[in-house]
Structures are given as structure tokens and as C-alpha cells.
């Protein structure tokens, strides 16, 4: 019976009408070539020497025009130390630079620095405790003030200020000091070796000359109107409609290389992916962000549209709240003394039953056309990828676990109630809220399928989706995700070339956002596991990549057993572009495609 319901549901969800809009303008009347003029027999005048001409600006042949990019989410804010939305990373990258960055092939390259520091070039001490970064000279902020070592010192102090509300301090908390030998030489001294030190150098700096107070970072005006150190600067941000970015002529590659080439970038906030698919066909958009695997077969038939679909580190998952959702952002020390488990999800047997009840292969095959892979772990790509086997689909075993956990259906309505369960009151119905970003058709379809799968094992799910800006809002705004006031969330998150700060931020017990740490960390499940904490700390302090990879494997095994997250499927990074949009290069090791926006151009 369950199979019939799910297949019927999937059949209904698959009936998506595709609107292909075409516009044909009238054919212009042919124009007649002008008649040849008769040469006049006049006395020839002396030939004048040609006037000297200026050499064309570098990149002049690629410069000009406007690109309109479609996004079905809108940022809440753009400060890199507190934002958590991918769309905010996209917008921020247009206006940011960092000391070093990561290329698509996974190599670090210098950006604001003269070279990537290493032992060989004298930038890293033999013991790895001192890093020296030589900065390029003459780099200007948007307002004409020079970028110097002072900005890096200010950035470190801001991130580490206990009242700033920075969401991650990984690595920076191991720094003993950041000082300046001179305006262009940064010296970072660690109290202990931090393996992913190069990843720290990809941090976007804050301007020190504006007189900003680190303790009041949540209130900074530049959270919504950044001072650019990147190729573009913000002209306007119209909430609910668009953001306009124009060339920053103080950008350090403008005079020397003529970059950025495109005059104006418009980030347009659209209702959904489906609207974006229509608008890119009509040419109203030059780019649509974050399509899904099921869109690929259809998009392959659209004239003038190019698909970018490399693999990514992003995995769609269910994020489970292990603590009482009535509590407001409990800290780890509080939970160690009083665990306050979630009335249902605090029981490992219930979490295991949920995963056993999910047919991940069916989701991949029917909702994603078989173009994704079943998710198994946080680390799915790169040198630190873990080997975790796919979970079992076994509804009967799930039912048995729920029975053992004291969740039975005594009233015969198909949904279980608590009868001697460990954390809920007697008779409480096993009804859980699932939430994701509104306007996302795939996620809404997946929620419907999950509802049927959970109903089959006696769990009722109900949906309460919210806009992206609300789900991913900041701690200081009272966001329910950060304050732990939810049951189940569903979304994708991804990591960079070195996964340490990401994995530590999401799963280490000491990274639960709460008042005591001003909302730092991403451990929204409020999961506590001492073995995981030990493994992740080893991964962050060993100089040996093999030792680090083994530590990550152990850490991923602990996540698989504890199930603070349940992984559904690994995503590709799918975007659509018009054919005339050139220079776009997907980069699996960044969370955005705007990492090289200064090289984009419009084919003429």
C-alpha cells in the first residue's frame, strides 16, 4: 500500500508543465546600397601625418554591458563573518578579495598577497607556528584608502571579539598574535600548530580605517552596504527585487588589466527556479543559479542556453534537533549538566528509525532522474573524503525500533503515540515539523515523499517552510535555526578545499551557538560526542595529511552512528547561462560561481 501511495505521489509531482517562450521580431526591410559617387578631378593636397593615438586599454575588446543573474533566494546580510547563506556568499564575492584564494583545481594562489606563504619561500617557519604574508602594495578600498596589514589585524581582532557574533573562529582562536612588520608584512603567530592555516588566509578582510567597533559588528552599516575590495561595488539593494553592482574603478586590476570587464551586474531576486527557467529562455536573464538534476534533460533542449554542472561538495540532508525545542539556545556546558533531550529526536533509536524508513534511492531515481548519488557523509569529495556505506532502507526494522523505543499505535490511526517512551509525556503523538526554504520545488516534492515514507512507519511529518532569509538568518535576529527551536530542517551545505572549519563548526560540541559565545558555530543539532571532538581536534593539529584523513574518517563514522544529520543525496553544482555569457568557470572549492567575476565578459 505504501509503495502505491509513493508511486502515485511521484507520478503527480512529475507532471510539470514546461513553458518555452519564443519571440520573433519582424524581419527588417532590405536597404538599398548607396550609389557610388563620381570621383572629382581635383588637385591632390599634401598628405598630413596621422595624429598619434592612445593605446587601447587592456581588455577593451571584452569590456562593457550588463549581466542579469537570477536567484530564488535573497541575502539577509553580506558580512562574511556572520552570513550563512550561499546567495550571500555569491553577492559578497563580487565585493571581496582575500590574501590567497583557491582555484578550481584545488591549488591556492595569491590574490592580495605577493605569494602563497610556504616553508620554501620563508613564509612559514619550520615548526609551522609563524606565518609571514607579504602583501601587494597599492591595493585600494572602494573609497580610495589603501589596504594594509592593519586591516588584517583588525579582522583578527573582530573575529575573536567575544561580543562580535562571528559564526566561526576556527583557526583564529589558536592565533597568539597578528602583528605588522610594516604596512605590507603580516606576521601571524600560533599558540599551537593549526593544519589548515592556508584556509584561514582566504578570509575576506574588514576595513580598519572606518572606526568600526568589533563588539558591535552585528550593527555595522557595512553588513548591508559593504566597502568593496573586489571588482564590483554596490550601487543599490532593493529588497524583494534586485541588487545592482557596478564596476569598482579602484579595483587593483582595473588599470593594469582592464578588469572587471562587465560594466554592471544585476542580481535579480526571482520567485523560484521555475520562473528562472522561463526567463533564461526568453533572454530576460543571462544566468540562473542552483538548478536541480531533474532540470538537466529539459534544459539540454533549449537553444542558446548552456548548462554548467560539475560535481560539488554539497549534500542535501535532514538536520535533526537533539534538544528540547522549547529551550532558547542552550550552551554546551548547560547541556552537559542537563541534557534536555528532544522529546522524540533525542532518542538514538528514533533517529535510526527515521533513516531506515527513507528510500534514498527512490528519491534520487524519481525526483532527480538518477543524476545524483545517494548521500552517505559530510565529506564526499577531495583528499579528506570519507568511506561511509549507504544506509539501509528497511521499514520493518524501523517499526521494530520505534516499538522498542516506546512509540506504539494504540488508537489504530496509523500514527504512533508515546507509551513508556523515554522523553515525551504519555500519549504524545509522534508528529514532527519539517522545514526548508520556500519556493524550492524539489525540496517541496522531497518533503511530500518523506511524509509518505514516515507515515508508513508511523511518524507524522508536517511542513512549515520559510523564506531563505528567515531560515538562514543571524543569531542576533533570533533565527530559530540558530536558537535550536525546530524539529527537522532540510537543506544543502558544502565545504572548501580544507574541510576543518566547516566540519568543526557544524559538529564539534563547543560550536553550539548560544548567548555565551554570541551565536558562534553551526552545531544547530546540539550534538555532543567526545570521540568526534577528539577526532576533529586531531584533524586540525596534525601536519600529516594521511593522519588528518584518518581522523576525518573516524569523525564521519561518529556522525553516521549518532545521526545529528541524515544525508539524502549529493548535489551537482548546476547553473544555466546564455551562450553570450563567457568567462564563467565553476569552482567546486568555493561556495559561489562569482569567485572570478572580474574575468566574465559578454561575447559581442
PAZA-441934 format. One record per residue (C-alpha): residue number from 1; residue in three letters; x, y, z. Coordinates in steps of 0.25 Angstrom, whole numbers, plus 2048, in hexadecimal, padded with zeros to 3 digits. Layout:
# PAZA-441934
- NUM,ALA,X,Y,Z $
...
***
This chain:
# PAZA-441934
- 1,UNK,800,800,800 $
- 2,UNK,80B,809,804 $
- 3,UNK,812,807,7F6 $
- 4,UNK,806,80A,7EF $
- 5,UNK,804,817,7F6 $
- 6,UNK,812,81C,7F4 $
- 7,UNK,812,818,7E5 $
- 8,UNK,805,81F,7E3 $
- 9,UNK,80B,82B,7EA $
- 10,UNK,817,82B,7E2 $
- 11,UNK,80E,82A,7D5 $
- 12,UNK,807,836,7D9 $
- 13,UNK,813,83E,7DD $
- 14,UNK,81A,83A,7CF $
- 15,UNK,80F,841,7C7 $
- 16,UNK,816,84F,7C6 $
- 17,UNK,812,857,7BA $
- 18,UNK,81D,85D,7B2 $
- 19,UNK,81B,86B,7AD $
- 20,UNK,824,86E,7A1 $
- 21,UNK,822,87D,79D $
- 22,UNK,827,881,790 $
- 23,UNK,827,88F,78A $
- 24,UNK,829,892,77B $
- 25,UNK,82A,8A0,777 $
- 26,UNK,827,8A5,769 $
- 27,UNK,831,8A4,75E $
- 28,UNK,837,8B1,75A $
- 29,UNK,835,8B6,74C $
- 30,UNK,841,8B5,744 $
- 31,UNK,848,8C2,742 $
- 32,UNK,84E,8C7,734 $
- 33,UNK,85D,8C9,734 $
- 34,UNK,860,8D8,731 $
- 35,UNK,864,8DB,722 $
- 36,UNK,873,8DC,720 $
- 37,UNK,877,8EB,720 $
- 38,UNK,87F,8F0,714 $
- 39,UNK,88D,8F3,717 $
- 40,UNK,891,902,715 $
- 41,UNK,89D,906,70E $
- 42,UNK,8A3,910,718 $
- 43,UNK,8B1,913,71B $
- 44,UNK,8B7,90A,725 $
- 45,UNK,8BA,910,733 $
- 46,UNK,8C7,90D,73B $
- 47,UNK,8C5,901,744 $
- 48,UNK,8C5,904,753 $
- 49,UNK,8CB,8FB,75D $
- 50,UNK,8C1,8F3,765 $
- 51,UNK,8BE,8F9,773 $
- 52,UNK,8C4,8F0,77E $
- 53,UNK,8BA,8E7,784 $
- 54,UNK,8BA,8E1,792 $
- 55,UNK,8BC,8D2,794 $
- 56,UNK,8AF,8CB,797 $
- 57,UNK,8AC,8C8,7A6 $
- 58,UNK,8B0,8B9,7A9 $
- 59,UNK,8A3,8B1,7A8 $
- 60,UNK,89C,8BB,7A0 $
- 61,UNK,897,8B1,796 $
- 62,UNK,88F,8AA,7A1 $
- 63,UNK,88A,8B6,7A9 $
- 64,UNK,87C,8BB,7AA $
- 65,UNK,86E,8B6,7AC $
- 66,UNK,865,8B1,7B7 $
- 67,UNK,862,8A3,7BC $
- 68,UNK,855,8A0,7C3 $
- 69,UNK,856,894,7CD $
- 70,UNK,84A,88D,7D3 $
- 71,UNK,84A,888,7E1 $
- 72,UNK,83E,881,7E8 $
- 73,UNK,843,886,7F6 $
- 74,UNK,847,894,7FB $
- 75,UNK,852,896,805 $
- 76,UNK,84F,89B,813 $
- 77,UNK,85D,8A2,814 $
- 78,UNK,86B,8A1,80E $
- 79,UNK,875,8A2,819 $
- 80,UNK,87E,896,817 $
- 81,UNK,880,893,826 $
- 82,UNK,871,891,829 $
- 83,UNK,86A,88D,81C $
- 84,UNK,866,87F,81A $
- 85,UNK,85E,87F,80C $
- 86,UNK,865,87B,7FF $
- 87,UNK,85E,886,7F8 $
- 88,UNK,864,890,802 $
- 89,UNK,872,88A,7FE $
- 90,UNK,86F,88C,7F0 $
- 91,UNK,86C,89B,7F2 $
- 92,UNK,877,89D,7FB $
- 93,UNK,881,897,7F2 $
- 94,UNK,87F,8A2,7E8 $
- 95,UNK,884,8AC,7F2 $
- 96,UNK,88F,8A4,7F9 $
- 97,UNK,89D,8A0,7F8 $
- 98,UNK,8A6,898,801 $
- 99,UNK,8B5,895,803 $
- 100,UNK,8B4,888,7FC $
- 101,UNK,8A9,880,7F5 $
- 102,UNK,8A6,872,7EF $
- 103,UNK,8A6,86F,7E0 $
- 104,UNK,89C,864,7DA $
- 105,UNK,8A8,85A,7DA $
- 106,UNK,8A9,85B,7E9 $
- 107,UNK,8B6,864,7E9 $
- 108,UNK,8B8,870,7F2 $
- 109,UNK,8BC,87D,7EA $
- 110,UNK,8C0,88B,7EF $
- 111,UNK,8B5,896,7EE $
- 112,UNK,8B9,8A1,7F7 $
- 113,UNK,8C6,89A,7FB $
- 114,UNK,8D2,89A,7F3 $
- 115,UNK,8D3,88B,7F4 $
- 116,UNK,8CD,87F,7FC $
- 117,UNK,8D6,87E,808 $
- 118,UNK,8DE,871,80A $
- 119,UNK,8EA,86C,811 $
- 120,UNK,8F1,86C,804 $
- 121,UNK,8EF,87B,801 $
- 122,UNK,8F1,87F,810 $
- 123,UNK,8E2,882,813 $
- 124,UNK,8E1,876,81C $
- 125,UNK,8EA,873,828 $
- 126,UNK,8F0,865,829 $
- 127,UNK,8E7,862,835 $
- 128,UNK,8DA,868,82E $
- 129,UNK,8D7,871,839 $
- 130,UNK,8DB,87E,832 $
- 131,UNK,8D5,883,824 $
- 132,UNK,8DA,88F,81D $
- 133,UNK,8D2,895,812 $
- 134,UNK,8D7,89F,808 $
- 135,UNK,8CC,8A8,803 $
- 136,UNK,8CB,8AF,7F6 $
- 137,UNK,8CD,8BE,7F6 $
- 138,UNK,8C3,8C8,7F1 $
- 139,UNK,8B7,8C0,7F3 $
- 140,UNK,8AB,8C9,7F6 $
- 141,UNK,89E,8C8,7FC $
- 142,UNK,892,8CE,7F5 $
- 143,UNK,893,8DB,7FC $
- 144,UNK,8A2,8DD,7F8 $
- 145,UNK,8A8,8D9,805 $
- 146,UNK,8B4,8CF,804 $
- 147,UNK,8B2,8C1,808 $
- 148,UNK,8BE,8BD,812 $
- 149,UNK,8C2,8B4,81D $
- 150,UNK,8B9,8BC,827 $
- 151,UNK,8AD,8B6,820 $
- 152,UNK,8B1,8A8,823 $
- 153,UNK,8B4,8AB,831 $
- 154,UNK,8A6,8B2,833 $
- 155,UNK,8A0,8A6,82C $
- 156,UNK,8A6,89C,836 $
- 157,UNK,8A2,8A5,842 $
- 158,UNK,894,8A6,83D $
- 159,UNK,892,897,83B $
- 160,UNK,898,894,848 $
- 161,UNK,890,89F,850 $
- 162,UNK,887,897,859 $
- 163,UNK,87B,8A1,856 $
- 164,UNK,87D,8A1,847 $
- 165,UNK,874,895,844 $
- 166,UNK,87D,88F,839 $
- 167,UNK,877,882,836 $
- 168,UNK,885,87B,835 $
- 169,UNK,892,87D,83C $
- 170,UNK,899,870,837 $
- 171,UNK,8A8,872,836 $
- 172,UNK,8A7,881,83A $
- 173,UNK,8A5,87C,849 $
- 174,UNK,8B3,875,848 $
- 175,UNK,8BA,882,844 $
- 176,UNK,8C2,888,84F $
- 177,UNK,8C4,896,847 $
- 178,UNK,8C3,89D,83A $
- 179,UNK,8CD,8A8,838 $
- 180,UNK,8D3,8B1,82D $
- 181,UNK,8E2,8B1,82A $
- 182,UNK,8DE,8BD,821 $
- 183,UNK,8D1,8C1,819 $
- 184,UNK,8D3,8B5,80F $
- 185,UNK,8D8,8AA,818 $
- 186,UNK,8CF,8A2,821 $
- 187,UNK,8D4,899,82C $
- 188,UNK,8CB,88E,831 $
- 189,UNK,8D0,886,83E $
- 190,UNK,8C8,87A,842 $
- 191,UNK,8C8,875,850 $
- 192,UNK,8C7,867,84A $
- 193,UNK,8C8,861,83C $
- 194,UNK,8BC,863,834 $
- 195,UNK,8BC,859,828 $
- 196,UNK,8B2,861,81F $
- 197,UNK,8BA,86E,821 $
- 198,UNK,8B9,872,812 $
- 199,UNK,8AA,871,812 $
- 200,UNK,8AA,87C,81D $
- 201,UNK,8B1,885,813 $
- 202,UNK,8A5,884,80A $
- 203,UNK,89D,88D,814 $
- 204,UNK,898,89A,80E $
- 205,UNK,89D,8A6,816 $
- 206,UNK,896,8B1,81C $
- 207,UNK,89A,8C0,81A $
- 208,UNK,8A1,8C5,827 $
- 209,UNK,8A0,8D3,823 $
- 210,UNK,891,8D5,825 $
- 211,UNK,892,8D5,834 $
- 212,UNK,889,8C9,836 $
- 213,UNK,887,8C3,843 $
- 214,UNK,889,8B4,843 $
- 215,UNK,880,8B2,84F $
- 216,UNK,874,8B8,847 $
- 217,UNK,877,8B0,83A $
- 218,UNK,868,8AC,839 $
- 219,UNK,864,8BA,837 $
- 220,UNK,86E,8BF,82D $
- 221,UNK,869,8C6,821 $
- 222,UNK,872,8BF,818 $
- 223,UNK,86B,8B2,81B $
- 224,UNK,861,8B6,811 $
- 225,UNK,86A,8C0,809 $
- 226,UNK,878,8BB,808 $
- 227,UNK,884,8C3,805 $
- 228,UNK,889,8BC,7F9 $
- 229,UNK,897,8B6,7F8 $
- 230,UNK,893,8AE,7EC $
- 231,UNK,88F,8B0,7DD $
- 232,UNK,882,8B6,7E0 $
- 233,UNK,87B,8C0,7E9 $
- 234,UNK,86D,8C0,7ED $
- 235,UNK,864,8CB,7E7 $
- 236,UNK,857,8C7,7ED $
- 237,UNK,850,8BC,7F4 $
- 238,UNK,841,8BC,7F2 $
- 239,UNK,83B,8B1,7FC $
- 240,UNK,832,8A7,7F5 $
- 241,UNK,836,8AC,7E7 $
- 242,UNK,845,8AD,7E4 $
- 243,UNK,853,8B1,7E7 $
- 244,UNK,85B,8B9,7DD $
- 245,UNK,86B,8B8,7DD $
- 246,UNK,873,8C2,7D5 $
- 247,UNK,882,8C1,7D1 $
- 248,UNK,88B,8C5,7DD $
- 249,UNK,895,8CE,7D5 $
- 250,UNK,89E,8CD,7E2 $
- 251,UNK,89F,8BE,7E0 $
- 252,UNK,8AE,8BA,7DF $
- 253,UNK,8AD,8B4,7D1 $
- 254,UNK,8A5,8BF,7CA $
- 255,UNK,8B0,8C8,7C5 $
- 256,UNK,8BA,8BD,7C3 $
- 257,UNK,8B1,8B2,7BC $
- 258,UNK,8A4,8B9,7BA $
- 259,UNK,89D,8B0,7C3 $
- 260,UNK,891,8AE,7C6 $
- 261,UNK,88D,8AE,7B8 $
- 262,UNK,87E,8AF,7BA $
- 263,UNK,878,8BD,7BE $
- 264,UNK,86D,8B9,7C7 $
- 265,UNK,868,8AC,7CE $
- 266,UNK,859,8AB,7D2 $
- 267,UNK,855,8A0,7DC $
- 268,UNK,846,89F,7DA $
- 269,UNK,83E,898,7E5 $
- 270,UNK,834,88F,7DE $
- 271,UNK,829,887,7E3 $
- 272,UNK,82E,879,7E0 $
- 273,UNK,837,870,7D8 $
- 274,UNK,82B,86E,7CF $
- 275,UNK,82A,87D,7CC $
- 276,UNK,839,87E,7C9 $
- 277,UNK,838,872,7BF $
- 278,UNK,82D,87A,7B7 $
- 279,UNK,835,887,7B8 $
- 280,UNK,842,882,7B3 $
- 281,UNK,83B,87C,7A7 $
- 282,UNK,835,88A,7A3 $
- 283,UNK,842,891,7A6 $
- 284,UNK,83E,899,7B1 $
- 285,UNK,848,892,7BA $
- 286,UNK,857,88F,7B6 $
- 287,UNK,859,885,7C1 $
- 288,UNK,850,87D,7CB $
- 289,UNK,856,877,7D8 $
- 290,UNK,855,86A,7DE $
- 291,UNK,84D,861,7D5 $
- 292,UNK,84A,853,7D8 $
- 293,UNK,84E,846,7D2 $
- 294,UNK,840,844,7CD $
- 295,UNK,841,851,7C5 $
- 296,UNK,84C,84C,7BC $
- 297,UNK,845,843,7B1 $
- 298,UNK,83B,84F,7AF $
- 299,UNK,846,85A,7AF $
- 300,UNK,84E,852,7A5 $
- 301,UNK,843,855,79A $
- 302,UNK,843,864,79C $
- 303,UNK,84A,86C,791 $
- 304,UNK,854,876,795 $
- 305,UNK,855,870,7A4 $
- 306,UNK,862,86A,7A9 $
- 307,UNK,862,860,7B5 $
- 308,UNK,86D,861,7C0 $
- 309,UNK,86C,854,7C8 $
- 310,UNK,879,850,7CF $
- 311,UNK,879,847,7DC $
- 312,UNK,878,84E,7E9 $
- 313,UNK,87B,84C,7F8 $
- 314,UNK,86D,850,7FB $
- 315,UNK,864,845,801 $
- 316,UNK,855,847,803 $
- 317,UNK,852,842,811 $
- 318,UNK,848,842,81D $
- 319,UNK,84D,849,829 $
- 320,UNK,847,844,836 $
- 321,UNK,845,84B,843 $
- 322,UNK,84A,842,84E $
- 323,UNK,846,84C,859 $
- 324,UNK,839,851,85F $
- 325,UNK,834,85B,854 $
- 326,UNK,82D,863,85F $
- 327,UNK,83B,868,864 $
- 328,UNK,841,874,85F $
- 329,UNK,84F,872,85A $
- 330,UNK,855,869,865 $
- 331,UNK,864,869,866 $
- 332,UNK,86C,85C,867 $
- 333,UNK,870,85E,876 $
- 334,UNK,861,85F,879 $
- 335,UNK,85E,852,871 $
- 336,UNK,869,84A,877 $
- 337,UNK,863,84D,885 $
- 338,UNK,855,84C,880 $
- 339,UNK,854,844,872 $
- 340,UNK,845,849,870 $
- 341,UNK,843,83F,864 $
- 342,UNK,839,842,859 $
- 343,UNK,82C,83B,85D $
- 344,UNK,82E,831,851 $
- 345,UNK,83B,834,849 $
- 346,UNK,843,834,856 $
- 347,UNK,842,824,855 $
- 348,UNK,84C,81E,84C $
- 349,UNK,842,813,849 $
- 350,UNK,838,81D,843 $
- 351,UNK,843,823,83B $
- 352,UNK,847,816,835 $
- 353,UNK,839,812,832 $
- 354,UNK,837,81F,82A $
- 355,UNK,843,81C,822 $
- 356,UNK,83F,80D,820 $
- 357,UNK,832,812,81B $
- 358,UNK,837,81B,810 $
- 359,UNK,839,814,802 $
- 360,UNK,844,81D,7FD $
- 361,UNK,846,816,7F0 $
- 362,UNK,837,819,7ED $
- 363,UNK,839,828,7EF $
- 364,UNK,846,828,7E6 $
- 365,UNK,83F,820,7DB $
- 366,UNK,832,826,7DB $
- 367,UNK,834,835,7DF $
- 368,UNK,842,836,7DA $
- 369,UNK,841,82E,7CD $
- 370,UNK,84C,825,7D2 $
- 371,UNK,856,830,7D0 $
- 372,UNK,85A,832,7DF $
- 373,UNK,861,828,7E8 $
- 374,UNK,85B,823,7F6 $
- 375,UNK,861,82B,801 $
- 376,UNK,869,824,80C $
- 377,UNK,872,82E,813 $
- 378,UNK,876,83D,814 $
- 379,UNK,884,83B,80D $
- 380,UNK,880,835,7FF $
- 381,UNK,88C,83B,7F7 $
- 382,UNK,89A,83F,7F8 $
- 383,UNK,8A6,83A,7FF $
- 384,UNK,89E,838,80C $
- 385,UNK,893,831,806 $
- 386,UNK,88D,826,810 $
- 387,UNK,889,818,80C $
- 388,UNK,87B,816,813 $
- 389,UNK,872,80B,80D $
- 390,UNK,864,80F,809 $
- 391,UNK,859,80E,813 $
- 392,UNK,84F,802,813 $
- 393,UNK,841,804,80F $
- 394,UNK,839,7FB,818 $
- 395,UNK,82B,800,81C $
- 396,UNK,829,7F3,824 $
- 397,UNK,835,7F5,82D $
- 398,UNK,831,804,82E $
- 399,UNK,824,800,834 $
- 400,UNK,82A,7F6,83E $
- 401,UNK,834,801,843 $
- 402,UNK,828,80A,845 $
- 403,UNK,821,7FF,84D $
- 404,UNK,82D,7FD,855 $
- 405,UNK,82E,80C,858 $
- 406,UNK,820,80C,85E $
- 407,UNK,819,812,852 $
- 408,UNK,80D,80A,84E $
- 409,UNK,800,80C,847 $
- 410,UNK,7F6,808,851 $
- 411,UNK,7EA,810,84C $
- 412,UNK,7EC,80A,83E $
- 413,UNK,7EC,817,836 $
- 414,UNK,7FA,813,82F $
- 415,UNK,802,81D,837 $
- 416,UNK,809,819,844 $
- 417,UNK,808,81F,852 $
- 418,UNK,811,81F,85E $
- 419,UNK,80F,813,867 $
- 420,UNK,81B,811,870 $
- 421,UNK,824,819,867 $
- 422,UNK,830,820,86E $
- 423,UNK,82E,82F,86C $
- 424,UNK,81F,832,868 $
- 425,UNK,813,832,870 $
- 426,UNK,80A,826,870 $
- 427,UNK,801,826,863 $
- 428,UNK,808,831,85C $
- 429,UNK,807,82F,84D $
- 430,UNK,813,82D,845 $
- 431,UNK,811,839,83C $
- 432,UNK,81D,841,837 $
- 433,UNK,81F,84E,830 $
- 434,UNK,828,84F,823 $
- 435,UNK,82D,85C,81E $
- 436,UNK,835,860,812 $
- 437,UNK,835,86C,808 $
- 438,UNK,828,870,802 $
- 439,UNK,828,872,7F3 $
- 440,UNK,830,865,7F0 $
- 441,UNK,828,85B,7E8 $
- 442,UNK,832,850,7EA $
- 443,UNK,832,851,7F9 $
- 444,UNK,823,853,7FA $
- 445,UNK,822,846,7F2 $
- 446,UNK,82C,83F,7FA $
- 447,UNK,824,843,807 $
- 448,UNK,818,83D,801 $
- 449,UNK,81F,830,7FE $
- 450,UNK,825,830,80C $
- 451,UNK,818,832,812 $
- 452,UNK,812,825,80C $
- 453,UNK,81F,81D,810 $
- 454,UNK,81E,822,81E $
- 455,UNK,80F,81F,81E $
- 456,UNK,812,811,81A $
- 457,UNK,81A,80F,827 $
- 458,UNK,810,816,830 $
- 459,UNK,816,824,830 $
- 460,UNK,80E,830,82C $
- 461,UNK,816,83C,826 $
- 462,UNK,810,849,823 $
- 463,UNK,816,854,81B $
- 464,UNK,819,863,81F $
- 465,UNK,822,869,814 $
- 466,UNK,828,877,815 $
- 467,UNK,830,880,80C $
- 468,UNK,83F,87E,80B $
- 469,UNK,842,88B,812 $
- 470,UNK,83A,886,81E $
- 471,UNK,83F,878,81F $
- 472,UNK,84E,87D,81E $
- 473,UNK,84C,88A,826 $
- 474,UNK,857,88E,830 $
- 475,UNK,857,88B,83F $
- 476,UNK,855,899,843 $
- 477,UNK,848,89A,83B $
- 478,UNK,842,88E,843 $
- 479,UNK,843,884,838 $
- 480,UNK,83C,877,83C $
- 481,UNK,847,86E,836 $
- 482,UNK,852,874,83E $
- 483,UNK,84A,875,84B $
- 484,UNK,846,866,849 $
- 485,UNK,837,868,848 $
- 486,UNK,833,85D,83E $
- 487,UNK,832,84E,83B $
- 488,UNK,837,84B,82E $
- 489,UNK,83E,854,823 $
- 490,UNK,841,851,815 $
- 491,UNK,84C,858,80D $
- 492,UNK,859,857,806 $
- 493,UNK,867,85B,80B $
- 494,UNK,875,85A,805 $
- 495,UNK,883,85B,809 $
- 496,UNK,890,860,803 $
- 497,UNK,89E,85A,800 $
- 498,UNK,8A1,858,80E $
- 499,UNK,894,854,816 $
- 500,UNK,899,856,824 $
- 501,UNK,892,863,827 $
- 502,UNK,885,85E,821 $
- 503,UNK,885,851,828 $
- 504,UNK,889,856,835 $
- 505,UNK,87F,861,834 $
- 506,UNK,873,858,831 $
- 507,UNK,876,84D,83B $
- 508,UNK,880,850,846 $
- 509,UNK,879,851,853 $
- 510,UNK,880,85E,856 $
- 511,UNK,87A,865,84A $
- 512,UNK,86B,866,84E $
- 513,UNK,866,874,84C $
- 514,UNK,861,87A,859 $
- 515,UNK,862,887,861 $
- 516,UNK,86F,883,868 $
- 517,UNK,876,883,85A $
- 518,UNK,86E,88E,853 $
- 519,UNK,868,883,84A $
- 520,UNK,875,87D,845 $
- 521,UNK,875,870,83E $
- 522,UNK,86B,867,835 $
- 523,UNK,869,85C,83F $
- 524,UNK,85A,85E,83D $
- 525,UNK,857,84F,841 $
- 526,UNK,85D,852,84E $
- 527,UNK,864,845,84D $
- 528,UNK,86F,841,858 $
- 529,UNK,879,836,854 $
- 530,UNK,886,835,85B $
- 531,UNK,88C,82B,851 $
- 532,UNK,888,835,846 $
- 533,UNK,88E,841,84D $
- 534,UNK,89B,839,84F $
- 535,UNK,89C,835,840 $
- 536,UNK,899,843,83B $
- 537,UNK,8A4,849,844 $
- 538,UNK,8AE,83F,83F $
- 539,UNK,8AA,842,831 $
- 540,UNK,8AC,851,833 $
- 541,UNK,8BA,850,83A $
- 542,UNK,8C2,845,832 $
- 543,UNK,8CB,84A,827 $
- 544,UNK,8CA,83C,820 $
- 545,UNK,8BF,83B,816 $
- 546,UNK,8BD,82C,818 $
- 547,UNK,8BB,82D,827 $
- 548,UNK,8B1,838,824 $
- 549,UNK,8A9,830,81A $
- 550,UNK,8A9,824,824 $
- 551,UNK,8A4,82E,82F $
- 552,UNK,899,833,826 $
- 553,UNK,895,824,823 $
- 554,UNK,893,822,831 $
- 555,UNK,88B,82F,833 $
- 556,UNK,882,82B,827 $
- 557,UNK,880,81D,82E $
- 558,UNK,87B,824,83A $
- 559,UNK,871,82D,833 $
- 560,UNK,86C,821,82B $
- 561,UNK,869,81A,839 $
- 562,UNK,864,826,840 $
- 563,UNK,85B,82B,835 $
- 564,UNK,85B,83A,838 $
- 565,UNK,859,83B,829 $
- 566,UNK,853,831,81F $
- 567,UNK,859,832,811 $
- 568,UNK,84F,831,806 $
- 569,UNK,857,834,7F9 $
- 570,UNK,864,83A,7F4 $
- 571,UNK,862,846,7EB $
- 572,UNK,868,84B,7DE $
- 573,UNK,86A,85A,7DD $
- 574,UNK,860,85D,7D1 $
- 575,UNK,85F,86B,7CB $
- 576,UNK,859,86F,7BE $
- 577,UNK,860,87A,7B5 $
- 578,UNK,85C,881,7A8 $
- 579,UNK,867,87E,79D $
- 580,UNK,86C,88C,79D $
- 581,UNK,870,88B,7AC $
- 582,UNK,87F,888,7AB $
- 583,UNK,88A,886,7B5 $
- 584,UNK,881,87F,7BF $
- 585,UNK,889,874,7C6 $
- 586,UNK,882,86B,7D1 $
- 587,UNK,88B,869,7DD $
- 588,UNK,888,85D,7E6 $
- 589,UNK,891,862,7F1 $
- 590,UNK,889,86F,7F3 $
- 591,UNK,87B,871,7F6 $
- 592,UNK,878,87A,7EB $
- 593,UNK,87A,87C,7DC $
- 594,UNK,87D,88B,7DE $
- 595,UNK,88C,887,7E2 $
- 596,UNK,891,88C,7D5 $
- 597,UNK,887,896,7D1 $
- 598,UNK,891,8A0,7CC $
- 599,UNK,894,897,7C1 $
- 600,UNK,886,896,7BC $
- 601,UNK,882,89D,7AF $
- 602,UNK,877,89D,7A5 $
- 603,UNK,87A,898,797 $
- 604,UNK,877,8A3,78C $
***
